[in-house]
Amino acid sequence: MELNGKAALVLGGIKGIGKAVALALAEAGVSIAATWFDWEEELPALERDLARVARDHLVIRADLRQAEAIPPVVDAVAARFGRL
């Protein structure tokens, strides 16, 4: 599957598996939107790492345990990348 030029939303992208997925997709040419909620101390590293490899990225703080937080995240991603 060709990933270059696609856009992806990675939930829990601040560290661990979520961050690894976001970086791998970015290295494949995908524009990345990554969400985070806690572990704010990891945010500078995420921003730095995405800036190094991503063609375009967006980092969004959202508590996705709250259903009302989901539509604004999707809207922000669509507004930034024109699609999701």
N, C-alpha and C positions, 0 to 999 in steps of 0.2 A: 504494500500500500504506500502510495506517495504521500508523505506528510508535509513536505515543504509548502509553505503558503497557507496552511490550515491554522485554525485557532482552537485552543483548548482551555477548558476551565479545570484546574486541579484543586480539589478540596483538601484542606489540611496541608498546604504546601510549605509551611514554615520550617519543617525539619523532617527527618526520617524518610519513610517511604514516599510521602507526598512530595517532598523536596527533590528526591532522587528522580521521581517520575517527571516533575516539572522540568528539571535540568536535561533529562534525556530527550524529552520532546522538543525542548528549545534547541538542543544540539542538532536535531533532525529538521530544523527550520520552521517549527511551529511557533506562532505567537502565543504567549502564555499569560493566562490570568490565574493567579494563585491566591487562595484565601488563607487567612490565618485568624486566630482569635486570641490565643494565649501564647506564652513563651515569647513575649515581646523582645526579650534580649537577643533572640535569634534573628530578628528582622534585619539588622544591618548586613549580616552575612547573606541572607536570602537575596536582598536587593543587589549586593555586590556580585554574587554568583550569577544571578539572572542577567544583570547588565553585561557580564562578561560573555555570555553565550547566546542570549535571546535576541532575535531580530527586533522584537517588540514585546514588552511585558507590562503587566498591570498587577499590583499587589493590593488586595482588598481585605480590610478587617471586617469580619462578619461572624456573628454567632449563629451558625447554621442549625443549631438546635431549636432556634426560634423560626417558625415557618414564615413569619412576616419579613425575615431578613433575606429570604431567597430571591424574590422578584427584583429588588434593587441590585443584587449581585449580577443577575442575568442581564438586566438593563444596562449596567455599567460595562459589562463585557461586550454586548452588542453595540453599544455606542462607540467604544474604543476600537473594536476590530471589524465592525460592520456585519458580524455574524458570530455564531457560536456553533 
